[in-house]
Amino acid sequence: MAAPAAPMNTSVSSASTNASASEVESRSLSRRRRHRASCLRRCCAGVCIASAIACVVLGAAVALGFDRVFSDHLKAVMPLANGSMSYQGWEKVPTEILFQVWLFNVTNPSAVVKAGAAPALEQLGPFTFVETRQKRDIEFHENGTVSYREFLRYRFRPDLSVGDLRDFQVTSVNMPYLVTSFQMRFESIFLRKMVDSYLREYSGGLFVTRSAGEILLGYRDPGLAKIESLVKMLSPNQRFQSTTGLFAGQNDTDKGCMLVNTGRQNLSLFNQVERWKGVDRLSLWSQDWANRVAGTDGSMFPPPVRPADRLTLFVPDICRPIDIVYNGSGTVEGIPVLRFRPPPELLMNATLWPPNQAFCQPDCLDSGVLNVTTCQHNVPIVVSSPHFFGAPAYQTAVTGLDPTPDLETVVNVEPNTGFVLSAQRKMQSSVIVQRVPGFEQTERLNTSLLLMPLMWLNESAKIEPGKAALFRLHLLTPIRAATWGQWVLIGVGFLWTAAAALTCSLTARRRRQRLRRGAELGRAREESEATGTIPKQTATPTTTLRLMDDDEGPEASKTIGVKCANGCSPSACIGCHLNTEA
């Protein structure tokens, strides 16, 4: 009987045990490394997210904190007081104001008077003056207001003018004749004819020809001079003005005592006019709201100024407040500003804009003009945009006009402080010429009511370059630095957020890949166990594995080698589903 075959001793058993231990150790080390890497990635992502949140929060805090600090700073330095930031520029306007005037010369006065022809106008100018504004009699009050008188002085600048005032002869409306005929239109016909005869003999008729200087600055009217002598003889204490002119007697004068709020208690009331000539309500217009004294003097507005704001100015020349509205943005000497203009409804007639019915004193006129006769001591003055821009009903009654949008008023305001950095006030003055029976030279007019332009003016000012540079340095530079800083911080925060999101995405992707490879390897292991075969894989170069009999001895184990894949150690090759050779 054949003896039973002796069991084959191999080194596989020992190698398998060692392989199992090495495999466990290798897998444990690999898991620890993967865990550390995963923790590091999660830590980096967390740091990125925390940094992002911190940057965004810090940027928002800078924005809110700077706004609060800047607002508190304005409340401390803006109110009108000796030595405050606004006081010096408020007390005396620090920039040069140009006061430019264009006169309308009537080239066909005889045809207008005798044949009722339309007046033919010729524009002459500009005649330029430098205007200075100085507040005097300044008195601060305990209730947070200050009273003052603002005096205006004018100095002629021939170098900025079309020529000397004496070199131009201008034919214009004879104001003594016109005003007298207007104010006597309801008197008896006999009295009107007597006064007409006197005026035509001594003062002239409806038109008079004088030098540009006399028309603007005034001249002594012969007819008024005779009346002045008679008044002095009958009533020595009675004052009578015999000098006539568009700006006669207005040099180095004021427009009445003003009382304004300093803004000390409430910055939103800064520079708001509370009283004019001692009253807070006028009695010139037909409705109470129209008689209110409100708005600023137009040089400064309560900060901050926003595009949605309607800014209000009180204008003594027309005895009423007016609103200006946002019309775009721009720059003045490199400083960002908001541009404001009068709204279209300001000069609409009462039919188109019913609130304007309150200003129909004494009569309502068509759109585009404002009757200020009541404000001008019953002198029939009408104001409008130059060349009757926006007043088509009155453009066709005369010839020689050229209305354009460039002739409108503009105010440029720095929004953070409310300071006006440049402005152009453009306004035309006309007179109402009516047919008045008894006043011979009005009886042949081609219309019962004619608006005759006298002149238009452009009162303009702009911050000087040197002062603008200081303004940018001390105000705009900190504002811009804070603005840029907050956006840089917020931008960095969003970049960190993007970096954190990318890191998390890559980490999740690697984790999904590892899980997918593990699932594939698990399926392969299950298949190999089910079939008893080891799936072939692309192996990396290794040594060769050879099975031994027991009598080959332990030294033979040195020749055992494995073709390993996936970076496994030779002892763990079987567990890693390697291709083994005997």
Stockholm file with secondary structure:
# STOCKHOLM 1.0

chainA/1-582         MAAPAAPMNTSVSSASTNASASEVESRSLSRRRRHRASCLRRCCAGVCIASAIACVVLGAAVALGFDRVFSDHLKAVMPLANGSMSYQGWEKVPTEILFQVWLFNVTNPSAVVKAGAAPALEQLGPFTFVETRQKRDIEFHENGTVSYREFLRYRFRPDLSVGDLRDFQVTSVNMPYLVTSFQMRFESIFLRKMVDSYLREYSGGLFVTRSAGEILLGYRDPGLAKIESLVKMLSPNQRFQSTTGLFAGQNDTDKGCMLVNTGRQNLSLFNQVERWKGVDRLSLWSQDWANRVAGTDGSMFPPPVRPADRLTLFVPDICRPIDIVYNGSGTVEGIPVLRFRPPPELLMNATLWPPNQAFCQPDCLDSGVLNVTTCQHNVPIVVSSPHFFGAPAYQTAVTGLDPTPDLETVVNVEPNTGFVLSAQRKMQSSVIVQRVPGFEQTERLNTSLLLMPLMWLNESAKIEPGKAALFRLHLLTPIRAATWGQWVLIGVGFLWTAAAALTCSLTARRRRQRLRRGAELGRAREESEATGTIPKQTATPTTTLRLMDDDEGPEASKTIGVKCANGCSPSACIGCHLNTEA
#=GR chainA/1-582 SS CCCCCCCCCCSHHHHHHHHHHHHHHHHHHHHHHHHHHHHHHHHHHHHHHHHHHHHHHHHHHHHHHHHHHHHHHHHHHSSSCTTCTTHHHHHBCCSCEEEEEEEEEESCHHHHHHHCCCCBEEEEEEEEEEEEEEEEEEEECTTSEEEEEEEEEEEECGGGSSSCGGGCEEEEECHHHHHHHHHTTTSCHHHHHHHHHHHHHHTCSSEEEEEHHHHHHCEECHHHHHHHHHHHHHCTTCCCCCEECTTTTCTTEESCCEEEECSSSCGGGTTCEEEETTBSBCSSSSSTGGGBCCSBCSSBCCSCCCTTCEEEEEETTTTEEEEEEEEEEEEETTEEEEEEECCGGGGCCTTTSGGGGGGCSSCCCCTTEEECTTTTTTCCEEEESGGGTTCHHHHTTSBSCCCCGGGSCEEEECTTTCBEEEEEEEEEEEEEEECCTTCGGGTTCSSSEEEEEEEEEEEEEECCHHHHHHHIIIIIHHHHHHHHHHHHHHHHHHHHHHHHHHHHHHHHHHHHHHHHHHHHHHHHHHHHHHHTCCCCCCCCCCCCCCCCCGGGCGGGGGGCCCBCCTTCCGGGTTTTTCBCCC
#=GC SS_cons         CCCCCCCCCCSHHHHHHHHHHHHHHHHHHHHHHHHHHHHHHHHHHHHHHHHHHHHHHHHHHHHHHHHHHHHHHHHHHSSSCTTCTTHHHHHBCCSCEEEEEEEEEESCHHHHHHHCCCCBEEEEEEEEEEEEEEEEEEEECTTSEEEEEEEEEEEECGGGSSSCGGGCEEEEECHHHHHHHHHTTTSCHHHHHHHHHHHHHHTCSSEEEEEHHHHHHCEECHHHHHHHHHHHHHCTTCCCCCEECTTTTCTTEESCCEEEECSSSCGGGTTCEEEETTBSBCSSSSSTGGGBCCSBCSSBCCSCCCTTCEEEEEETTTTEEEEEEEEEEEEETTEEEEEEECCGGGGCCTTTSGGGGGGCSSCCCCTTEEECTTTTTTCCEEEESGGGTTCHHHHTTSBSCCCCGGGSCEEEECTTTCBEEEEEEEEEEEEEEECCTTCGGGTTCSSSEEEEEEEEEEEEEECCHHHHHHHIIIIIHHHHHHHHHHHHHHHHHHHHHHHHHHHHHHHHHHHHHHHHHHHHHHHHHHHHHHHTCCCCCCCCCCCCCCCCCGGGCGGGGGGCCCBCCTTCCGGGTTTTTCBCCC
//
